[in-house]
Amino acid sequence: MKIEGRNAVAEAIRAGTTVDRLVVQKNQKDPAAQRLIEAARQRGIKILFFDKEALDRESTQKRHQGFIAEVTDFKYAELDDIFALADKTGRPPFLFLLDGVEDPHNLGSIIRVAECAGAHGIVLPRHRSVSVSETVVKVSAGAAAHVLIAKETNLNDTIDALKKRNVWVYAADMAGEPLFSANLKGACAFVIGGEGGGVKRLTKEKCDGSLAIPMRGSLNSLNAGVAAGVVAFEYVRQNT
């Protein structure tokens, strides 16, 4: 898998991601670029310097900013890893479950939200869901290197497992109770639905409740990444 862009590459190196090789545009003068190159050297990463035209040919996103890293395929976590991280931080478990999110830009945005809000992890279903790709890593602005992401076969079984660990599970749904009136203190997991369809009916029924983001405009929904951000920082507000 390729990671492109200065920030995304820097975060991958900072997080200790295994980088097979780093392709860098020649004649990088910017101090931040020089620091990134030096960090890669200290990690013992193989660095190749090429002209911009060579990076343009190798780039899949055409926004490489002079840096393309080839890394090992993304390593998914287990649900137990997410709970272990929560124990380590000394905070109640806080995570997202994604129900049918298929747009890599939405997943990248949600990963960035999760990292900024201090969520302990994200759970994806193994089927009918986007996976972590080069585009996802790029959109996450490097946050994918810092967020535990698990893949589970059945999201409804995962909800049952969370409930057994005393985690309250809420679906983001426009028919739910107002988000800003809900008590979100303590261990919580939030289910974010896919583009268009939202959270599936059976999954909503498994949840402890549904939460609606108040709308005042003519549209009645937000995209998955924005909805996750609103929910995440209301949770942070109540638990700060």
Phi, psi and omega in degrees: 000144179256140171245127184240148178103142186300312183295316181297318178294317180299318180293322179297317179293318180298326182277356179082018178299140178288112180255118181287320174198153179239121178260124186237139176291137180298156171062042175284116183257340184296135181303322179295322177295320179295321178295321179295317178298318180295320178298321178294319178298317180296331176280354182076024181280137177291123182244130177242132181254124181228165173293159180304322182298324179291319178293323177300320180291324183280337184288139175264337183257346179063026176220052189282339180056026176089005182221127173226121179250133173262119185238164175295156180305150184302134181261115180279150178269178172252160179301322179298328178296322180294318178292325178296322178294320178300317178299320182294322181281343181076016178245154177299148179305137181219113184212168178243141171245129183253121185254089175082023175287118186244352180271119181299332178292321176295316179298316178301318178296318180294321177298318179295317176301313182300318181293314182295327182273354179079024176295150182276342179175174179229140177244128176249145170286151182290334184239155180053047179208147175292148175256170178286118183233181178301318180296317179300314180298318180296312182296327181288355181057036178091353182296336180300338178282350186239358184246131176285127181233120181252154173242126180238145184295317185229116183295326180293323175295325178296320178299317177300319180295321179293319179299322179295337178262017175065035174260128175281133184244126182235138175266136172279112186208136186291350177264006183274185178286155181302130183305316188282356176258350185280150175270109184249021182283140178097204185285121182219147171232139183241127180266121179252126184277166181283172183297124176090304186274337183070197180285133182295151185303311182296325178292318177301320180294332178286334185287162177285341179178176178236147182237133180248136174273121182301136181241139177240350181271189181278340176273155185244015179203158175249159175288166189300319182295317180291317179301317179299321180296316180297313181296316184301315186276344167290321175298315179299316180302315183286341184249020178253000000 
